[in-house]
Amino acid sequence: LPTIEDVKNGVIAARIAAHAGDIAKQIPGAFDRDIQMAKARAELDWKKQAECSVDPDRVNAIRGHIQDDTCGMCGSFCAIKMVRERLQKAEGKRSK
């Protein structure tokens, strides 16, 4: 028999599939959550990313112990963070 975790994972998989179907059918508003997630990622807003995710509890469990503004995958090589820092540096040079 499936465990509670198995059932939860199955429900999440079904929700993801249904969401993909809604986008494919061009249902109004179906893409909004994805846009919110993309903006949260670009802003490195981890709290908003968790809110936009299919399973916020899992995001918080994985991300909860990390205190910096980079992800576990990229670390200090985060492209978004590096570009932002370079642009701020260039802007600072222009201001002088």
N, C-alpha and C positions, 0 to 999 in steps of 0.2 A: 504494500500500500504506500502511496505517496505520503511524504512528511508534510508538515505545515509549510516548511520552506519550499518544498517542491511545488505545492499548490500556489504559493505566492509567486514563485518564478514563472509558473504557467500563466497566471493572470497578467503579470507584467508583459510577458511575451505576446499575449493576446491583445493587450492594450496598445502595444507598439504596432502590431499588425493592423489593428483597426485604425490607428492614427495614420499609418501609411496609406491605407485605403481611402480615408477621408481626404487626404491631400490629393491622391490620384483622381478622386471624383470631383475635385475642386470645390469642396464644401466650404462656404464662406466661414472664415474664422479658424479653419483647421490649421492653417500655417502660422497663426499668431504666436503660439507657444514656441515654435521653432525660431521665429524672429526674436522673441524675447531672450531665448537661450543664446542665440548668436551675439546679441548685444551684450549680454552678461559675460560671455566668454571674451569678447573684445575688450571689455572693461576690467577683466580679471575679477569680477564680482562673484566670489564663491558662494555667498549666501543666496544671491539671486539665481545662480546656476542650480543650486540644490532645490530651490522653490520651483523652478521650471522643469526639473527632471521628473521622470516617471516614478522613481523611487527615492524621494528625499532622505528617508531614513538611512538607506545604504550609502548615499553620497556623504551624509554627515558622519557616518561610521568610518568611512574610508578617509575623508578629508579632515575630520574633526581634530586630529592631533597635529596637523600641519599649521604652523602659525605665519609663515611668510606668504608673499603674494604670487608665488609661482606654483605650478602644478607638480605632481610627483613624476610626471613623464619627462618634462623638459628641464625642470629645475632651473638653474641659472642660465640655461640656454633657451629660455622662453622667447620665441620670435616676437610675440606681441610686446613683451616687456622691453626687449632690446630695441625694437623700433621706436617705442615710446621714449625711451631714454635718449636715443640718438636725436630724435626730433626736438626734445626739450633742450638738449645740449646745443643743437644748431640754432634754435630760437634764442637761447641765451647769448650766443655769439652775435646774432643780428641785432640784439637789443643794445649791445655795448658800443 
